[in-house]
Amino acid sequence: MKNLQLFDILTSPVCTVAPESLVQDALLLMREKRISSLVVTDEQQRPVGIFTERDAVLLAYQNASPETASVYEVMGKPPLTALSDMDYRKGYELISKRGLRHLIVVDDTGILAGIVTIDNFLEHLNNEFLVRFKEVGAVMNRKVVTLPSDATVDDAVRLMALERISCVVVEDQAQPSGIFTERDIVRLNMSPEQASLTTLVEVMSSPARTVNITKLLPDAINEMSKAGIRRLVVVDAHNTIVGLVTHHDIVNQLYDRHMEHLSETLLQREQELKEVRGKLQAQHQLQRSEERLAESQRMAHIGSWEIDKANGKYWWSNEVFNIFGVDPKSFDVSFEGFLDIVHPDDREFVVHSYSHSEANHSTYNIVHRLLLSDQKIKYVNERCEHHYDAAGNILYSVGTVQDITEQKTIEFALKESEQRFRSIFEQAATGVALIDTKTSRFLRINKYYCEMLGYSIDEMSSGKTFEEITHPDDLQADLDNMSKLISGEIREFSMEKRYFHQNGDIVWAELTVSPMWDIGEEPHLHIAVVQNITDRKEANDEILRQRKQLMNAEHIGHMGNWELDVDTLEAKWSPEMYSIFGIPQSTKVGPAFLETVVHSDDWQKLGHL
C-alpha cells in the first residue's frame, strides 16, 4: 500500500468564490471551467462552504432566481474539511461514510490548500482494490431513474432533487437513448418557464454511453477516463437498461466490499502466518506476512490470540492490546490478566464458555463486555477453536476478538427507536394502522383506531379489510386514491370518509394514507392515519340547520339582517333582505346603492346609524 497523504493527491489551485457572490456568476464560472464545484471562502481564504452541481439542481427545483440569490444562501455549510497531512485512506473512509463527492483540504491554520474529489480517490484506489471486483455488475446501482424522451427538463430537475441523484437516463422501450446530468443543468442555466417547455430530447447527451454488465470494472473505469465522463449506463445483451455505474458508486462500493474482504480474509492471513512459522521460512517473509496481518487487523478492528497449553504461553497481536487498552510493553499477558479486563458481570460467562468448548472439543462464538482502566465499556465478539493431539489432549487454542462497540451502540439506538415508535404507535391520540396494500387487510393497528370503530385489536387484525368497514358512498373515492398511489401518480392522499362502527353507527374520519415502498419498488404496505371528526361534522350540520331555521324565520316574518364592513363599507345581506328590496342576490350593496333605494326624506335618519 502506498503511504500517500491528501496533499499528494489533491487538486490545487482551486476555483473559489466569495459568499456574497451571485449564483449566476458562480454558475458561469463552473460552465467556463467545466468543474463540478466551487469552494466558498472568506477574505482570509478559509473555507466557509461549498457550491456544487447538486446545489444547482436544488436551486432549479425551488425556482429560485440565480440573478438575485447569493452563493451563501444555497451553498452547503459547514463544509467537510480535512488536514493536508491526513492519510488518503482515512480521507477515503471519511468521504465514503458521509456519501459526499468532495473533500476540502486545509493546512494547519485552516487556510484552503486544495480539494480532493471522488475521481482523485478512484485514481489511487483502483490498483489497490479492483482485483477482487471483476465485473461492472458487482458495483453498479440497479435502481436507475429513467424518463421518456418527451419528458421536460423541469420533470428531470424535480426527480433529481427529490431522489437526490446526479442524473436521469432517457429511455425508449427500456433502452437508453440519452442521459441528462447535473452538469447539463449548470450548462443550460434555464429559467423555470424554459425548463417546463424544453424536452429532454432537445438537450440530453446522446447517444448515452453504455457498458455491458459483464465488462471488467477496470476497463469500464478506463473508458470513463478516456471519454472524460463520470457515469455509464449498464445494459444487458439485449441493450436493455439494467443499472448505472458512476465514480461515486464505485468508490462507495469498493469501501464496503473492501471491509468485508478484510474480515473474510483475516483467518486466511492467520493461517498463512501459522504455516510460515511452522515451516520456519525466511525471516523477511514472516515479517511481511505479520505486517499484512497487523494492517488488516487494525483496519477491521480484529485482533488474534493464541494459548500454548503445553508451555503455558500466551500471545496477543497488537490489535488485541489496542482493543483492550493496555500497553504491550508493560502488560503481562495471562488468562488472569485477560479476566481483569473483562466486565465483572461477564467474567463467569466467559470462563464457562472457554471451559465448556475445551471440554467438548467445540468452538465458541460469544459477545461480552470489557471494562477498561478509564471505566470505558467496550463490546467485543470473541471466537475460539482448540487443537488436540491424537490422544485427545489439548495442544493450543487460537481465537480472534473484534471490537463491535460501534455496532452495539447502533443496535441499542435502533432498539430504543423501535421502542419509541411502538409507544407512539400504540398510545397516539390518532388512529394508526399498517395495511397490506394487495389484500387491504389490517396487519397492525393501534388502540385509538379500534376504539373509534368499536372493535378489538384482535378483531381488526384477523383478516378485516378497510373496504368492509367503509361507507359504500365513500368506497369508490377511497379505491380511486389507492389506485393512484399504487401506480405512482401520487405519493400520498387525504380525504374525509365515513366508517361503519361495529354497532352500525356512522363514524366520520379524516384519513391520510402514505406508502411504505420507494419509487420503483413493488407496492406492499401502506400506513393509514385517521382522526375522528364525527363531532365536528355533527356540529357543522347543527350550524347549517340553525342557519336554515333563521332564514325560514326571516322569510316568514319578512325580516332581514345585514353586516357592514367598516373598512370597505360593503354590506353583507341575508337572502330575505334582497327579497324585501326586490333585487337579485348578485347585487353589490353599499352606500351608493342605498342612495338609490332609500327615500331622500329618510337619509337624515339613516345618517345617524
C-alpha positions, 0 to 999 in steps of 0.5 A, a space after each residue: 500500500 502506498 503511504 500517500 497523504 491528501 496533499 499528494 493527491 489533491 487538486 490545487 489551485 482551486 476555483 473559489 468564490 466569495 459568499 456574497 457572490 451571485 449564483 449566476 456568476 458562480 454558475 458561469 464560472 463552473 460552465 467556463 471551467 467545466 468543474 463540478 464545484 466551487 469552494 466558498 471562502 472568506 477574505 482570509 481564504 478559509 473555507 466557509 462552504 461549498 457550491 456544487 452541481 447538486 446545489 444547482 439542481 436544488 436551486 432549479 427545483 425551488 425556482 429560485 432566481 440565480 440573478 438575485 440569490 447569493 452563493 451563501 444562501 444555497 451553498 452547503 455549510 459547514 463544509 467537510 474539511 480535512 488536514 493536508 497531512 491526513 492519510 488518503 485512506 482515512 480521507 477515503 473512509 471519511 468521504 465514503 461514510 458521509 456519501 459526499 463527492 468532495 473533500 476540502 483540504 486545509 493546512 494547519 491554520 485552516 487556510 484552503 490548500 486544495 480539494 480532493 474529489 471522488 475521481 482523485 480517490 478512484 485514481 489511487 484506489 483502483 490498483 489497490 482494490 479492483 482485483 477482487 471486483 471483476 465485473 461492472 455488475 458487482 458495483 453498479 446501482 440497479 435502481 436507475 431513474 429513467 424518463 421518456 424522451 418527451 419528458 421536460 427538463 423541469 420533470 428531470 430537475 424535480 426527480 433529481 432533487 427529490 431522489 437526490 441523484 446526479 442524473 436521469 437516463 432517457 429511455 425508449 422501450 427500456 433502452 437508453 437513448 440519452 442521459 441528462 446530468 447535473 452538469 447539463 443543468 449548470 450548462 443550460 442555466 434555464 429559467 423555470 418557464 424554459 425548463 417546463 417547455 424544453 424536452 429532454 430530447 432537445 438537450 440530453 447527451 446522446 447517444 448515452 454511453 453504455 457498458 455491458 454488465 459483464 465488462 471488467 470494472 477496470 476497463 469500464 473505469 478506463 473508458 470513463 477516463 478516456 471519454 472524460 465522463 463520470 457515469 455509464 449506463 449498464 445494459 444487458 445483451 439485449 441493450 436493455 437498461 439494467 443499472 448505472 455505474 458512476 465514480 461515486 458508486 464505485 468508490 462507495 462500493 469498493 469501501 464496503 466490499 473492501 471491509 468485508 474482504 478484510 474480515 473474510 480474509 483475516 483467518 486466511 492471513 492467520 493461517 498463512 502466518 501459522 504455516 510460515 512459522 511452522 515451516 520456519 521460512 525466511 525471516 523477511 517473509 514472516 515479517 511481511 506476512 505479520 505486517 499484512 496481518 497487523 494492517 488488516 487487523 487494525 483496519 477491521 478492528 480484529 485482533 488474534 490470540 493464541 494459548 500454548 497449553 503445553 508451555 503455558 504461553 500466551 500471545 496477543 497481536 497488537 490489535 488485541 492490546 489496542 482493543 483492550 487498552 493496555 500497553 504491550 510493553 508493560 502488560 503481562 499477558 495471562 488468562 488472569 490478566 485477560 479476566 481483569 479486563 473483562 466486565 465483572 458481570 461477564 467474567 463467569 460467562 466467559 470462563 464457562 464458555 472457554 471451559 465448556 468448548 475445551 471440554 467438548 472439543 467445540 468452538 465458541 462464538 460469544 459477545 461480552 463486555 470489557 471494562 477498561 482502566 478509564 471505566 470505558 465499556 467496550 463490546 467485543 465478539 470473541 471466537 475460539 477453536 482448540 487443537 488436540 493431539 491424537 490422544 485427545 489432549 489439548 495442544 493450543 487454542 487460537 481465537 480472534 476478538 473484534 471490537 463491535 462497540 460501534 455496532 452495539 451502540 447502533 443496535 441499542 439506538 435502533 432498539 430504543 427507536 423501535 421502542 419509541 415508535 411502538 409507544 407512539 404507535 400504540 398510545 397516539 391520540 390518532 388512529 394508526 394502522 399498517 395495511 397490506 396494500 394487495 389484500 387491504 387487510 389490517 396487519 397492525 393497528 393501534 388502540 385509538 383506531 379500534 376504539 373509534 370503530 368499536 372493535 378489538 385489536 384482535 378483531 381488526 387484525 384477523 383478516 378485516 379489510 378497510 373496504 368492509 368497514 367503509 361507507 359504500 358512498 365513500 368506497 369508490 373515492 377511497 379505491 380511486 386514491 389507492 389506485 393512484 398511489 399504487 401506480 405512482 401518480 401520487 405519493 400520498 392522499 387525504 380525504 374525509 370518509 365515513 366508517 361503519 362502527 361495529 354497532 352500525 353507527 356512522 363514524 366520520 374520519 379524516 384519513 391520510 394514507 402514505 406508502 411504505 415502498 420507494 419509487 420503483 419498488 413493488 407496492 406492499 404496505 401502506 400506513 393509514 392515519 385517521 382522526 375522528 371528526 364525527 363531532 365536528 361534522 355533527 356540529 357543522 350540520 347543527 350550524 347549517 340547520 340553525 342557519 336554515 331555521 333563521 332564514 325560514 324565520 326571516 322569510 316568514 316574518 319578512 325580516 332581514 339582517 345585514 353586516 357592514 364592513 367598516 373598512 370597505 363599507 360593503 354590506 353583507 345581506 341575508 337572502 330575505 333582505 334582497 327579497 324585501 328590496 326586490 333585487 337579485 342576490 348578485 347585487 353589490 350593496 353599499 352606500 351608493 346603492 342605498 342612495 338609490 333605494 332609500 327615500 331622500 326624506 329618510 337619509 337624515 335618519 339613516 345618517 345617524 346609524 
